[in-house]
């Protein structure tokens, strides 16, 4: 069919370079217009669909979808005439430049959606642009031969520029595929409501490790690397693990043990040292704990394995709070304790069962010391605000019912005259003859 089109175009006088250049420019304009329309019309719809399916993660990636539609549509439109029609000279240069640029930007946008760093996307986009231009203008054969001829000999090994380019392309593709596969695994496991949070996190971590391992095996197979040549590297890697990466791998294993042991899981309220908050994520290296102040503490996994950890929601989410209160000695004890129970029950977050209770602890120096004990079921919302709410209600009740709070008291005792007199020496007390 392509041969018939070429014959028909030759009969129509297609050989004129001006006509070819005019058609190429028109095709270039059509591709640019179609790409812009695809981005403006289809971009918002695609962004809404991705955000509805994948939530916040989808929102972060969907911002590049208009660019993907713009450059992808342009590349598709320019690919057909560049392949079928016999362009040459300036017209071929225009079409090949437009197609190569659109294809390079399309691949770069896909890599950015997959989480590839910007500098890596730029390098790969330039590489794809050069390779596509070479293929459109004269074939990839001469270019690959030139790249393979530029080589460096390291011992018995020959490392050519073509090998480096192949390695970069394979690494970029596998990295993007790994990121996409990890997102899909995380999203699929997150929707399994039959599993608890700890089991979901464990499966997600194991799935991520499996995806990375499969990607490495594919990369080794595609690049044709002989595994026997990695024996020296594996020995060096073992030494690195033994000396420099011991803590890293220790934290990795500790994280997996924490997930399998279920001693801590996302959503638990824990206290580790001076840090108190809810676990947000159990990562490969550290556990993320968010405090009530909004600060996110990254605690190494090994620390949760080797140090005492208070888990407020390990076996039950019910937590008892102690609120100390001191009243004056001349107060009505029974009425004061009744008002303490009343203030505790009126707090919104206090559970009705078990009921709040009040204990008289001691006859203190300042007054009667009490301990109000209440139960809550949502410790991740904080405990200080519950205590503040109860004490505020209790203050109003005490004032309305004449219950007094003790004030600090100090007694000062004066004994005799001072032994030191101004302007004179220190004198002993006078002898009165007794």
PyMOL commands that set and color helices and strands:
alter all, ss='L'
color gray80, all
select helices_A, chain A and resi 2-11+17-62+65-84+89-113+118-137+140-149+161-190+197-223+227-243+246-261+301-306+333-346+379-381+384-401
alter helices_A, ss='H'
color red, helices_A
select strands_A, chain A and resi 151-154+157-160+269-272+275-282+286-290+296-300+310-311+319-327+357-363+368-376
alter strands_A, ss='S'
color yellow, strands_A
deselect
rebuild
show_as cartoon
